[in-house]
Amino acid sequence: MTHALLDDAHWGRLDRDLGAAQVEELRTLAARSLKAVLDGLEFATLHGARGDVRRGAERLAGTASMAGLPALTQAARALERAAERGEGTDAVMKPVRSLGQRSLDALSLLEPQPPSTPTSL
């Protein structure tokens, strides 16, 4: 159950150290945290608050790093640098949005699925 955006070594270590049940809980928490940070960053970007964009990008980089999402971590750091330089962040935000959504999808694919119930005819 791997996904190209997820760092398999990161999640493998967690699985080995914590066990499957706790890793599933961590993935759920990571997805919720990631969603909250992405929403806050989107709000800051829409309102043109450069300092808030920088802080949001910094939070996103940390959250993505802890969630084992290296591509999103790199994109968030690029957004943070752009905000620090005072550059327009819209162009940099586009890949962050895309990677953010794909990362959320990747984390949700790895969440435990309810057992399927056989249907009777």
MOPAC internal coordinates of N, CA, C and O (Angstrom, degrees):
PM7 1SCF
backbone

  N    0.0000 0     0.00 0     0.00 0    0    0    0
  C    1.4572 1     0.00 0     0.00 0    1    0    0
  C    1.5223 1   109.92 1     0.00 0    2    1    0
  O    1.2310 1   119.69 1  -120.11 1    3    2    1
  N    1.3092 1   118.21 1    59.89 1    3    2    1
  C    1.4567 1   119.85 1   179.01 1    5    3    2
  C    1.5158 1   109.59 1  -105.89 1    6    5    3
  O    1.2310 1   121.33 1   -15.76 1    7    6    5
  N    1.2914 1   115.06 1   164.24 1    7    6    5
  C    1.4532 1   122.67 1   178.76 1    9    7    6
  C    1.5227 1   107.16 1  -137.94 1   10    9    7
  O    1.2310 1   120.48 1   -35.47 1   11   10    9
  N    1.3145 1   116.70 1   144.53 1   11   10    9
  C    1.4642 1   121.68 1  -175.43 1   13   11   10
  C    1.5334 1   113.10 1   -57.71 1   14   13   11
  O    1.2310 1   119.38 1   149.07 1   15   14   13
  N    1.3151 1   118.80 1   -30.93 1   15   14   13
  C    1.4655 1   120.61 1  -177.99 1   17   15   14
  C    1.5279 1   113.39 1   -80.97 1   18   17   15
  O    1.2310 1   120.47 1   164.27 1   19   18   17
  N    1.3230 1   116.71 1   -15.73 1   19   18   17
  C    1.4595 1   120.16 1  -177.15 1   21   19   18
  C    1.5209 1   111.09 1   -93.66 1   22   21   19
  O    1.2310 1   120.95 1   -39.22 1   23   22   21
  N    1.3078 1   115.80 1   140.78 1   23   22   21
  C    1.4642 1   122.20 1   175.84 1   25   23   22
  C    1.5269 1   107.60 1   -79.46 1   26   25   23
  O    1.2310 1   120.89 1   -75.07 1   27   26   25
  N    1.3334 1   115.90 1   104.93 1   27   26   25
  C    1.4649 1   120.79 1  -177.40 1   29   27   26
  C    1.5252 1   112.45 1   -60.49 1   30   29   27
  O    1.2310 1   120.00 1   142.19 1   31   30   29
  N    1.3271 1   117.60 1   -37.81 1   31   30   29
  C    1.4620 1   120.69 1  -179.91 1   33   31   30
  C    1.5276 1   110.46 1   -63.15 1   34   33   31
  O    1.2310 1   120.52 1   138.97 1   35   34   33
  N    1.3256 1   116.62 1   -41.03 1   35   34   33
  C    1.4696 1   121.91 1   179.00 1   37   35   34
  C    1.5246 1   110.14 1   -59.28 1   38   37   35
  O    1.2310 1   120.82 1   126.37 1   39   38   37
  N    1.3250 1   116.05 1   -53.63 1   39   38   37
  C    1.4641 1   120.51 1  -177.35 1   41   39   38
  C    1.5234 1   111.13 1   -70.61 1   42   41   39
  O    1.2310 1   119.93 1   148.65 1   43   42   41
  N    1.3329 1   117.74 1   -31.35 1   43   42   41
  C    1.4592 1   120.79 1   176.80 1   45   43   42
  C    1.5232 1   112.14 1   -64.46 1   46   45   43
  O    1.2310 1   120.82 1   136.86 1   47   46   45
  N    1.3478 1   116.03 1   -43.14 1   47   46   45
  C    1.4678 1   119.98 1   176.61 1   49   47   46
  C    1.5185 1   110.94 1   -61.88 1   50   49   47
  O    1.2310 1   120.86 1   135.52 1   51   50   49
  N    1.3271 1   115.97 1   -44.48 1   51   50   49
  C    1.4618 1   118.93 1   179.46 1   53   51   50
  C    1.5189 1   110.93 1   -62.12 1   54   53   51
  O    1.2310 1   120.49 1   137.09 1   55   54   53
  N    1.3175 1   116.66 1   -42.91 1   55   54   53
  C    1.4588 1   120.73 1   179.84 1   57   55   54
  C    1.5274 1   110.27 1   -61.41 1   58   57   55
  O    1.2310 1   120.59 1   136.49 1   59   58   57
  N    1.3087 1   116.48 1   -43.51 1   59   58   57
  C    1.4702 1   121.40 1  -179.59 1   61   59   58
  C    1.5351 1   110.17 1   -66.40 1   62   61   59
  O    1.2310 1   120.20 1   137.24 1   63   62   61
  N    1.3387 1   117.22 1   -42.76 1   63   62   61
  C    1.4603 1   120.90 1  -175.11 1   65   63   62
  C    1.5259 1   113.88 1   -79.39 1   66   65   63
  O    1.2310 1   120.38 1   146.21 1   67   66   65
  N    1.3200 1   116.87 1   -33.79 1   67   66   65
  C    1.4621 1   119.77 1  -172.70 1   69   67   66
  C    1.5236 1   114.31 1  -109.09 1   70   69   67
  O    1.2310 1   120.28 1   148.65 1   71   70   69
  N    1.2955 1   117.07 1   -31.35 1   71   70   69
  C    1.4573 1   120.36 1  -175.27 1   73   71   70
  C    1.5188 1   110.38 1   102.02 1   74   73   71
  O    1.2310 1   121.60 1   -23.54 1   75   74   73
  N    1.3121 1   114.55 1   156.46 1   75   74   73
  C    1.4639 1   121.76 1  -173.09 1   77   75   74
  C    1.5249 1   113.52 1   -59.91 1   78   77   75
  O    1.2310 1   119.75 1   137.75 1   79   78   77
  N    1.3132 1   118.08 1   -42.25 1   79   78   77
  C    1.4713 1   120.51 1  -176.35 1   81   79   78
  C    1.5258 1   111.06 1   -63.37 1   82   81   79
  O    1.2310 1   120.12 1   135.64 1   83   82   81
  N    1.3220 1   117.37 1   -44.36 1   83   82   81
  C    1.4594 1   119.79 1  -179.46 1   85   83   82
  C    1.5221 1   111.48 1   -70.72 1   86   85   83
  O    1.2310 1   120.20 1   146.95 1   87   86   85
  N    1.3305 1   117.22 1   -33.05 1   87   86   85
  C    1.4606 1   120.37 1   177.71 1   89   87   86
  C    1.5213 1   110.00 1   -66.19 1   90   89   87
  O    1.2310 1   120.00 1   139.26 1   91   90   89
  N    1.3057 1   117.61 1   -40.74 1   91   90   89
  C    1.4645 1   120.38 1   177.43 1   93   91   90
  C    1.5211 1   110.59 1   -61.92 1   94   93   91
  O    1.2310 1   120.43 1   140.27 1   95   94   93
  N    1.3240 1   116.79 1   -39.73 1   95   94   93
  C    1.4630 1   120.60 1   177.11 1   97   95   94
  C    1.5300 1   110.56 1   -64.56 1   98   97   95
  O    1.2310 1   120.52 1   138.69 1   99   98   97
  N    1.3298 1   116.61 1   -41.31 1   99   98   97
  C    1.4619 1   120.58 1   177.47 1  101   99   98
  C    1.5213 1   111.57 1   -62.70 1  102  101   99
  O    1.2310 1   120.16 1   139.57 1  103  102  101
  N    1.3193 1   117.29 1   -40.43 1  103  102  101
  C    1.4665 1   120.47 1   178.97 1  105  103  102
  C    1.5253 1   110.65 1   -63.51 1  106  105  103
  O    1.2310 1   120.71 1   139.40 1  107  106  105
  N    1.3065 1   116.26 1   -40.60 1  107  106  105
  C    1.4638 1   119.85 1   177.99 1  109  107  106
  C    1.5247 1   110.16 1   -63.73 1  110  109  107
  O    1.2310 1   120.45 1   134.18 1  111  110  109
  N    1.3294 1   116.74 1   -45.82 1  111  110  109
  C    1.4668 1   120.45 1   178.21 1  113  111  110
  C    1.5213 1   111.33 1   -64.26 1  114  113  111
  O    1.2310 1   120.16 1   141.18 1  115  114  113
  N    1.3290 1   117.30 1   -38.82 1  115  114  113
  C    1.4658 1   120.91 1   178.13 1  117  115  114
  C    1.5193 1   110.51 1   -62.22 1  118  117  115
  O    1.2310 1   120.54 1   136.96 1  119  118  117
  N    1.3267 1   116.57 1   -43.04 1  119  118  117
  C    1.4670 1   120.10 1   179.62 1  121  119  118
  C    1.5274 1   111.00 1   -63.99 1  122  121  119
  O    1.2310 1   120.25 1   137.77 1  123  122  121
  N    1.3233 1   117.13 1   -42.23 1  123  122  121
  C    1.4725 1   120.36 1   179.03 1  125  123  122
  C    1.5250 1   111.15 1   -65.20 1  126  125  123
  O    1.2310 1   120.65 1   135.89 1  127  126  125
  N    1.3266 1   116.36 1   -44.11 1  127  126  125
  C    1.4711 1   120.50 1   179.04 1  129  127  126
  C    1.5160 1   110.87 1   -63.20 1  130  129  127
  O    1.2310 1   121.00 1   135.61 1  131  130  129
  N    1.3158 1   115.68 1   -44.39 1  131  130  129
  C    1.4553 1   120.90 1   179.84 1  133  131  130
  C    1.5214 1   110.77 1   -60.75 1  134  133  131
  O    1.2310 1   120.28 1   136.50 1  135  134  133
  N    1.3102 1   117.08 1   -43.50 1  135  134  133
  C    1.4729 1   121.87 1   179.08 1  137  135  134
  C    1.5320 1   110.09 1   -61.64 1  138  137  135
  O    1.2310 1   120.08 1   135.26 1  139  138  137
  N    1.3206 1   117.46 1   -44.74 1  139  138  137
  C    1.4691 1   121.14 1  -179.21 1  141  139  138
  C    1.5298 1   111.21 1   -63.77 1  142  141  139
  O    1.2310 1   120.31 1   136.53 1  143  142  141
  N    1.3230 1   117.01 1   -43.47 1  143  142  141
  C    1.4672 1   120.53 1  -179.58 1  145  143  142
  C    1.5260 1   110.03 1   -67.01 1  146  145  143
  O    1.2310 1   120.19 1   137.55 1  147  146  145
  N    1.3303 1   117.24 1   -42.45 1  147  146  145
  C    1.4735 1   120.49 1   178.19 1  149  147  146
  C    1.5237 1   111.31 1   -61.61 1  150  149  147
  O    1.2310 1   120.32 1   138.44 1  151  150  149
  N    1.3323 1   117.00 1   -41.56 1  151  150  149
  C    1.4711 1   120.37 1   178.35 1  153  151  150
  C    1.5301 1   111.28 1   -63.02 1  154  153  151
  O    1.2310 1   120.28 1   136.40 1  155  154  153
  N    1.3312 1   117.07 1   -43.60 1  155  154  153
  C    1.4610 1   120.66 1   178.26 1  157  155  154
  C    1.5178 1   112.26 1   -64.34 1  158  157  155
  O    1.2310 1   120.72 1   140.40 1  159  158  157
  N    1.3108 1   116.23 1   -39.60 1  159  158  157
  C    1.4577 1   121.15 1   178.64 1  161  159  158
  C    1.5212 1   110.91 1   -66.65 1  162  161  159
  O    1.2310 1   120.62 1   139.54 1  163  162  161
  N    1.3022 1   116.41 1   -40.46 1  163  162  161
  C    1.4679 1   120.70 1   177.55 1  165  163  162
  C    1.5291 1   109.98 1   -61.66 1  166  165  163
  O    1.2310 1   119.91 1   136.81 1  167  166  165
  N    1.3113 1   117.77 1   -43.19 1  167  166  165
  C    1.4630 1   122.40 1   178.80 1  169  167  166
  C    1.5275 1   110.25 1   -61.19 1  170  169  167
  O    1.2310 1   120.53 1   133.24 1  171  170  169
  N    1.3386 1   116.59 1   -46.76 1  171  170  169
  C    1.4698 1   120.44 1  -179.98 1  173  171  170
  C    1.5235 1   111.02 1   -62.46 1  174  173  171
  O    1.2310 1   120.42 1   140.26 1  175  174  173
  N    1.3354 1   116.81 1   -39.74 1  175  174  173
  C    1.4595 1   120.71 1  -179.73 1  177  175  174
  C    1.5201 1   110.80 1   -65.71 1  178  177  175
  O    1.2310 1   120.49 1   137.43 1  179  178  177
  N    1.3124 1   116.67 1   -42.57 1  179  178  177
  C    1.4679 1   120.63 1  -179.33 1  181  179  178
  C    1.5229 1   111.89 1   -63.57 1  182  181  179
  O    1.2310 1   120.57 1   147.92 1  183  182  181
  N    1.3231 1   116.52 1   -32.08 1  183  182  181
  C    1.4588 1   120.34 1  -177.71 1  185  183  182
  C    1.5275 1   113.07 1   -95.91 1  186  185  183
  O    1.2310 1   120.51 1  -175.73 1  187  186  185
  N    1.3210 1   116.64 1     4.27 1  187  186  185
  C    1.4651 1   120.61 1   173.92 1  189  187  186
  C    1.5071 1   115.50 1    65.48 1  190  189  187
  O    1.2310 1   120.12 1  -154.13 1  191  190  189
  N    1.3172 1   117.38 1    25.87 1  191  190  189
  C    1.4653 1   120.97 1   179.59 1  193  191  190
  C    1.5251 1   109.11 1   -87.51 1  194  193  191
  O    1.2310 1   120.69 1   -87.67 1  195  194  193
  N    1.3313 1   116.29 1    92.33 1  195  194  193
  C    1.4656 1   121.71 1  -173.15 1  197  195  194
  C    1.5268 1   112.45 1   -56.75 1  198  197  195
  O    1.2310 1   119.78 1   135.82 1  199  198  197
  N    1.3125 1   118.03 1   -44.18 1  199  198  197
  C    1.4687 1   120.86 1   178.73 1  201  199  198
  C    1.5182 1   111.64 1   -62.42 1  202  201  199
  O    1.2310 1   120.82 1   140.18 1  203  202  201
  N    1.3288 1   116.03 1   -39.82 1  203  202  201
  C    1.4626 1   119.66 1   178.05 1  205  203  202
  C    1.5199 1   111.16 1   -68.90 1  206  205  203
  O    1.2310 1   120.36 1   144.60 1  207  206  205
  N    1.3312 1   116.92 1   -35.40 1  207  206  205
  C    1.4684 1   120.64 1   176.92 1  209  207  206
  C    1.5225 1   109.10 1   -64.17 1  210  209  207
  O    1.2310 1   120.26 1   135.49 1  211  210  209
  N    1.3241 1   117.10 1   -44.51 1  211  210  209
  C    1.4625 1   120.29 1   179.62 1  213  211  210
  C    1.5237 1   110.97 1   -61.03 1  214  213  211
  O    1.2310 1   120.52 1   132.80 1  215  214  213
  N    1.3359 1   116.62 1   -47.20 1  215  214  213
  C    1.4670 1   119.99 1   179.70 1  217  215  214
  C    1.5279 1   111.05 1   -65.78 1  218  217  215
  O    1.2310 1   120.22 1   140.92 1  219  218  217
  N    1.3259 1   117.18 1   -39.08 1  219  218  217
  C    1.4615 1   120.47 1   177.44 1  221  219  218
  C    1.5181 1   112.12 1   -64.50 1  222  221  219
  O    1.2310 1   120.99 1   139.66 1  223  222  221
  N    1.3325 1   115.72 1   -40.34 1  223  222  221
  C    1.4710 1   119.79 1   177.92 1  225  223  222
  C    1.5200 1   110.43 1   -65.78 1  226  225  223
  O    1.2310 1   120.70 1   142.18 1  227  226  225
  N    1.3257 1   116.26 1   -37.82 1  227  226  225
  C    1.4684 1   120.59 1   177.41 1  229  227  226
  C    1.5322 1   110.17 1   -63.52 1  230  229  227
  O    1.2310 1   120.38 1   136.51 1  231  230  229
  N    1.3232 1   116.87 1   -43.49 1  231  230  229
  C    1.4764 1   120.50 1   177.78 1  233  231  230
  C    1.5257 1   111.04 1   -64.38 1  234  233  231
  O    1.2310 1   121.22 1   138.85 1  235  234  233
  N    1.3321 1   115.27 1   -41.15 1  235  234  233
  C    1.4578 1   119.70 1   179.32 1  237  235  234
  C    1.5229 1   110.69 1   -62.66 1  238  237  235
  O    1.2310 1   120.09 1   136.59 1  239  238  237
  N    1.3285 1   117.44 1   -43.41 1  239  238  237
  C    1.4656 1   120.53 1   178.65 1  241  239  238
  C    1.5253 1   110.51 1   -59.87 1  242  241  239
  O    1.2310 1   120.15 1   136.77 1  243  242  241
  N    1.3130 1   117.31 1   -43.23 1  243  242  241
  C    1.4676 1   120.85 1   178.81 1  245  243  242
  C    1.5131 1   112.28 1   -65.69 1  246  245  243
  O    1.2310 1   120.61 1   135.93 1  247  246  245
  N    1.3235 1   116.43 1   -44.07 1  247  246  245
  C    1.4623 1   120.72 1  -179.96 1  249  247  246
  C    1.5216 1   110.60 1   -65.27 1  250  249  247
  O    1.2310 1   120.58 1   135.41 1  251  250  249
  N    1.3330 1   116.49 1   -44.59 1  251  250  249
  C    1.4645 1   120.53 1   179.90 1  253  251  250
  C    1.5259 1   110.68 1   -64.41 1  254  253  251
  O    1.2310 1   120.44 1   141.11 1  255  254  253
  N    1.3131 1   116.76 1   -38.89 1  255  254  253
  C    1.4614 1   120.53 1   178.97 1  257  255  254
  C    1.5317 1   110.54 1   -63.42 1  258  257  255
  O    1.2310 1   120.56 1   134.01 1  259  258  257
  N    1.3205 1   116.53 1   -45.99 1  259  258  257
  C    1.4640 1   120.00 1   179.13 1  261  259  258
  C    1.5267 1   111.99 1   -65.80 1  262  261  259
  O    1.2310 1   120.62 1   152.84 1  263  262  261
  N    1.3253 1   116.41 1   -27.16 1  263  262  261
  C    1.4595 1   120.50 1  -179.73 1  265  263  262
  C    1.5269 1   112.32 1   -87.62 1  266  265  263
  O    1.2310 1   120.27 1  -178.25 1  267  266  265
  N    1.3277 1   117.09 1     1.75 1  267  266  265
  C    1.4595 1   119.71 1   178.92 1  269  267  266
  C    1.5148 1   112.96 1    70.75 1  270  269  267
  O    1.2310 1   120.70 1  -137.33 1  271  270  269
  N    1.3397 1   116.27 1    42.67 1  271  270  269
  C    1.4666 1   122.43 1  -179.46 1  273  271  270
  C    1.5308 1   109.25 1  -120.66 1  274  273  271
  O    1.2310 1   119.64 1  -101.07 1  275  274  273
  N    1.3336 1   118.29 1    78.93 1  275  274  273
  C    1.4657 1   120.62 1  -173.16 1  277  275  274
  C    1.5242 1   114.89 1   -62.87 1  278  277  275
  O    1.2310 1   119.32 1   141.98 1  279  278  277
  N    1.3203 1   118.90 1   -38.02 1  279  278  277
  C    1.4698 1   120.08 1  -179.00 1  281  279  278
  C    1.5256 1   110.89 1   -65.54 1  282  281  279
  O    1.2310 1   120.39 1   138.47 1  283  282  281
  N    1.3145 1   116.85 1   -41.53 1  283  282  281
  C    1.4574 1   120.57 1   178.58 1  285  283  282
  C    1.5287 1   110.40 1   -68.82 1  286  285  283
  O    1.2310 1   120.14 1   144.42 1  287  286  285
  N    1.3120 1   117.33 1   -35.58 1  287  286  285
  C    1.4640 1   121.30 1   176.80 1  289  287  286
  C    1.5267 1   109.67 1   -59.84 1  290  289  287
  O    1.2310 1   120.21 1   133.30 1  291  290  289
  N    1.3230 1   117.21 1   -46.70 1  291  290  289
  C    1.4627 1   121.60 1   179.69 1  293  291  290
  C    1.5204 1   111.72 1   -63.83 1  294  293  291
  O    1.2310 1   120.22 1   137.63 1  295  294  293
  N    1.3299 1   117.18 1   -42.37 1  295  294  293
  C    1.4656 1   120.53 1   179.74 1  297  295  294
  C    1.5264 1   110.61 1   -64.92 1  298  297  295
  O    1.2310 1   120.23 1   140.42 1  299  298  297
  N    1.3161 1   117.16 1   -39.58 1  299  298  297
  C    1.4650 1   120.76 1   178.54 1  301  299  298
  C    1.5270 1   110.85 1   -65.21 1  302  301  299
  O    1.2310 1   120.34 1   141.27 1  303  302  301
  N    1.3189 1   116.96 1   -38.73 1  303  302  301
  C    1.4718 1   120.02 1   178.60 1  305  303  302
  C    1.5332 1   110.61 1   -67.14 1  306  305  303
  O    1.2310 1   120.19 1   143.67 1  307  306  305
  N    1.3292 1   117.25 1   -36.33 1  307  306  305
  C    1.4717 1   120.16 1   176.38 1  309  307  306
  C    1.5259 1   109.92 1   -64.36 1  310  309  307
  O    1.2310 1   120.17 1   139.58 1  311  310  309
  N    1.3192 1   117.28 1   -40.42 1  311  310  309
  C    1.4666 1   121.66 1   177.42 1  313  311  310
  C    1.5265 1   110.07 1   -64.54 1  314  313  311
  O    1.2310 1   120.55 1   138.45 1  315  314  313
  N    1.3116 1   116.55 1   -41.55 1  315  314  313
  C    1.4679 1   120.44 1   178.54 1  317  315  314
  C    1.5263 1   110.87 1   -61.17 1  318  317  315
  O    1.2310 1   120.32 1   135.52 1  319  318  317
  N    1.3326 1   116.99 1   -44.48 1  319  318  317
  C    1.4785 1   120.37 1   178.65 1  321  319  318
  C    1.5238 1   111.30 1   -63.47 1  322  321  319
  O    1.2310 1   120.29 1   139.35 1  323  322  321
  N    1.3310 1   117.06 1   -40.65 1  323  322  321
  C    1.4622 1   120.40 1   179.44 1  325  323  322
  C    1.5291 1   110.38 1   -62.92 1  326  325  323
  O    1.2310 1   120.43 1   138.41 1  327  326  325
  N    1.3197 1   116.79 1   -41.59 1  327  326  325
  C    1.4630 1   120.43 1   178.97 1  329  327  326
  C    1.5297 1   110.87 1   -66.32 1  330  329  327
  O    1.2310 1   120.21 1   141.45 1  331  330  329
  N    1.3350 1   117.21 1   -38.55 1  331  330  329
  C    1.4644 1   120.62 1   178.53 1  333  331  330
  C    1.5272 1   111.55 1   -63.31 1  334  333  331
  O    1.2310 1   120.58 1   143.55 1  335  334  333
  N    1.3323 1   116.50 1   -36.45 1  335  334  333
  C    1.4695 1   120.73 1  -179.53 1  337  335  334
  C    1.5196 1   112.12 1   -81.45 1  338  337  335
  O    1.2310 1   120.42 1   174.57 1  339  338  337
  N    1.3197 1   116.81 1    -5.43 1  339  338  337
  C    1.4501 1   120.08 1  -179.66 1  341  339  338
  C    1.5147 1   113.96 1    78.17 1  342  341  339
  O    1.2310 1   120.58 1  -164.23 1  343  342  341
  N    1.3214 1   116.50 1    15.77 1  343  342  341
  C    1.4610 1   120.65 1   179.20 1  345  343  342
  C    1.5203 1   109.55 1   -78.10 1  346  345  343
  O    1.2310 1   121.22 1   -19.06 1  347  346  345
  N    1.3046 1   115.28 1   160.94 1  347  346  345
  C    1.4547 1   119.44 1   174.39 1  349  347  346
  C    1.5142 1   109.84 1   -62.78 1  350  349  347
  O    1.2310 1   120.60 1   -48.12 1  351  350  349
  N    1.2866 1   116.46 1   131.88 1  351  350  349
  C    1.4640 1   120.07 1  -175.09 1  353  351  350
  C    1.5248 1   112.60 1   -96.76 1  354  353  351
  O    1.2310 1   119.99 1   172.52 1  355  354  353
  N    1.3385 1   117.62 1    -7.48 1  355  354  353
  C    1.4661 1   119.28 1  -177.30 1  357  355  354
  C    1.5253 1   112.63 1   -59.78 1  358  357  355
  O    1.2310 1   120.41 1   135.73 1  359  358  357
  N    1.3332 1   116.81 1   -44.27 1  359  358  357
  C    1.4655 1   120.04 1  -178.60 1  361  359  358
  C    1.5221 1   111.11 1   -65.89 1  362  361  359
  O    1.2310 1   120.28 1   143.88 1  363  362  361
  N    1.3287 1   117.07 1   -36.12 1  363  362  361
  C    1.4560 1   120.58 1  -179.88 1  365  363  362
  C    1.5251 1   110.72 1   -78.48 1  366  365  363
  O    1.2310 1   120.65 1   152.54 1  367  366  365
  N    1.3211 1   116.36 1   -27.46 1  367  366  365
  C    1.4660 1   120.35 1  -178.43 1  369  367  366
  C    1.5249 1   111.33 1   -70.66 1  370  369  367
  O    1.2310 1   120.12 1   150.94 1  371  370  369
  N    1.3279 1   117.37 1   -29.06 1  371  370  369
  C    1.4645 1   120.49 1  -177.51 1  373  371  370
  C    1.5333 1   111.87 1   -56.92 1  374  373  371
  O    1.2310 1   119.10 1   128.11 1  375  374  373
  N    1.3573 1   119.32 1   -51.89 1  375  374  373
  C    1.4690 1   117.58 1   177.96 1  377  375  374
  C    1.5309 1   113.00 1   -66.88 1  378  377  375
  O    1.2310 1   120.21 1   150.73 1  379  378  377
  N    1.3354 1   117.20 1   -29.27 1  379  378  377
  C    1.4627 1   119.74 1   177.48 1  381  379  378
  C    1.5339 1   109.31 1   -64.98 1  382  381  379
  O    1.2310 1   120.56 1   136.44 1  383  382  381
  N    1.3278 1   116.54 1   -43.56 1  383  382  381
  C    1.4730 1   119.69 1   176.88 1  385  383  382
  C    1.5220 1   110.99 1   -57.43 1  386  385  383
  O    1.2310 1   121.29 1   130.12 1  387  386  385
  N    1.3279 1   115.14 1   -49.88 1  387  386  385
  C    1.4571 1   120.53 1  -177.30 1  389  387  386
  C    1.5323 1   111.40 1   -62.41 1  390  389  387
  O    1.2310 1   120.71 1   129.81 1  391  390  389
  N    1.3218 1   116.24 1   -50.19 1  391  390  389
  C    1.4621 1   119.60 1   178.80 1  393  391  390
  C    1.5203 1   111.88 1   -63.91 1  394  393  391
  O    1.2310 1   120.81 1   143.38 1  395  394  393
  N    1.3178 1   116.05 1   -36.62 1  395  394  393
  C    1.4642 1   119.84 1   178.06 1  397  395  394
  C    1.5127 1   111.73 1   -60.98 1  398  397  395
  O    1.2310 1   120.48 1   133.28 1  399  398  397
  N    1.3207 1   116.69 1   -46.72 1  399  398  397
  C    1.4597 1   119.88 1  -179.94 1  401  399  398
  C    1.5299 1   111.15 1   -66.22 1  402  401  399
  O    1.2310 1   120.83 1   137.30 1  403  402  401
  N    1.3225 1   116.02 1   -42.70 1  403  402  401
  C    1.4675 1   119.32 1   179.06 1  405  403  402
  C    1.5281 1   110.91 1   -65.25 1  406  405  403
  O    1.2310 1   120.26 1   145.45 1  407  406  405
  N    1.3222 1   117.11 1   -34.55 1  407  406  405
  C    1.4655 1   120.84 1   177.84 1  409  407  406
  C    1.5204 1   110.78 1   -68.26 1  410  409  407
  O    1.2310 1   120.63 1   138.48 1  411  410  409
  N    1.3320 1   116.40 1   -41.52 1  411  410  409
  C    1.4649 1   119.37 1   175.54 1  413  411  410
  C    1.5287 1   110.68 1   -60.56 1  414  413  411
  O    1.2310 1   121.13 1   137.83 1  415  414  413
  N    1.3252 1   115.44 1   -42.17 1  415  414  413
  C    1.4674 1   119.90 1   177.72 1  417  415  414
  C    1.5252 1   110.42 1   -61.45 1  418  417  415
  O    1.2310 1   120.55 1   137.41 1  419  418  417
  N    1.3338 1   116.56 1   -42.59 1  419  418  417
  C    1.4697 1   120.34 1  -179.18 1  421  419  418
  C    1.5255 1   110.72 1   -63.10 1  422  421  419
  O    1.2310 1   120.46 1   136.72 1  423  422  421
  N    1.3226 1   116.73 1   -43.28 1  423  422  421
  C    1.4622 1   119.68 1   178.97 1  425  423  422
  C    1.5216 1   111.13 1   -65.74 1  426  425  423
  O    1.2310 1   120.26 1   141.42 1  427  426  425
  N    1.3266 1   117.11 1   -38.58 1  427  426  425
  C    1.4684 1   119.08 1  -178.61 1  429  427  426
  C    1.5224 1   111.38 1   -71.52 1  430  429  427
  O    1.2310 1   120.06 1   150.99 1  431  430  429
  N    1.3340 1   117.50 1   -29.01 1  431  430  429
  C    1.4606 1   120.17 1   176.05 1  433  431  430
  C    1.5141 1   111.33 1   -65.33 1  434  433  431
  O    1.2310 1   120.77 1   153.48 1  435  434  433
  N    1.3092 1   116.12 1   -26.52 1  435  434  433
  C    1.4518 1   120.19 1  -177.31 1  437  435  434
  C    1.5169 1   113.17 1   -91.80 1  438  437  435
  O    1.2310 1   120.32 1   173.48 1  439  438  437
  N    1.3262 1   117.00 1    -6.52 1  439  438  437
  C    1.4564 1   119.31 1   177.64 1  441  439  438
  C    1.5217 1   109.06 1   -70.69 1  442  441  439
  O    1.2310 1   120.21 1   -31.27 1  443  442  441
  N    1.3140 1   117.19 1   148.73 1  443  442  441
  C    1.4538 1   118.84 1  -178.56 1  445  443  442
  C    1.5304 1   111.32 1   -61.03 1  446  445  443
  O    1.2310 1   121.59 1   -43.46 1  447  446  445
  N    1.2800 1   114.55 1   136.54 1  447  446  445
  C    1.4532 1   120.46 1   178.88 1  449  447  446
  C    1.5260 1   108.51 1   -94.93 1  450  449  447
  O    1.2310 1   119.78 1   -37.24 1  451  450  449
  N    1.3317 1   118.03 1   142.76 1  451  450  449
  C    1.4606 1   118.55 1   178.12 1  453  451  450
  C    1.5280 1   109.53 1   -63.11 1  454  453  451
  O    1.2310 1   120.66 1   -33.64 1  455  454  453
  N    1.3196 1   116.34 1   146.36 1  455  454  453
  C    1.4601 1   117.96 1  -179.94 1  457  455  454
  C    1.5194 1   110.52 1   -62.58 1  458  457  455
  O    1.2310 1   121.44 1   -38.37 1  459  458  457
  N    1.2999 1   114.85 1   141.63 1  459  458  457
  C    1.4625 1   118.28 1   179.31 1  461  459  458
  C    1.5189 1   109.20 1   -77.97 1  462  461  459
  O    1.2310 1   121.49 1   -38.37 1  463  462  461
  N    1.3083 1   114.76 1   141.63 1  463  462  461
  C    1.4586 1   119.71 1   179.01 1  465  463  462
  C    1.5236 1   108.89 1  -101.57 1  466  465  463
  O    1.2310 1   120.92 1   -49.28 1  467  466  465
  N    1.2994 1   115.84 1   130.72 1  467  466  465
  C    1.4612 1   117.33 1   178.80 1  469  467  466
  C    1.5292 1   110.38 1   -64.29 1  470  469  467
  O    1.2310 1   121.36 1   -41.03 1  471  470  469
  N    1.2675 1   115.00 1   138.97 1  471  470  469
  C    1.4563 1   118.98 1   177.84 1  473  471  470
  C    1.5253 1   109.26 1   -94.77 1  474  473  471
  O    1.2310 1   121.23 1   -38.96 1  475  474  473
  N    1.2760 1   115.25 1   141.04 1  475  474  473
  C    1.4653 1   118.56 1   178.82 1  477  475  474
  C    1.5101 1   109.22 1  -101.23 1  478  477  475
  O    1.2310 1   121.18 1   -33.25 1  479  478  477
  N    1.2890 1   115.35 1   146.75 1  479  478  477
  C    1.4593 1   120.42 1  -179.33 1  481  479  478
  C    1.4859 1   111.36 1   -99.82 1  482  481  479
  O    1.2310 1   120.10 1   180.00 1  483  482  481

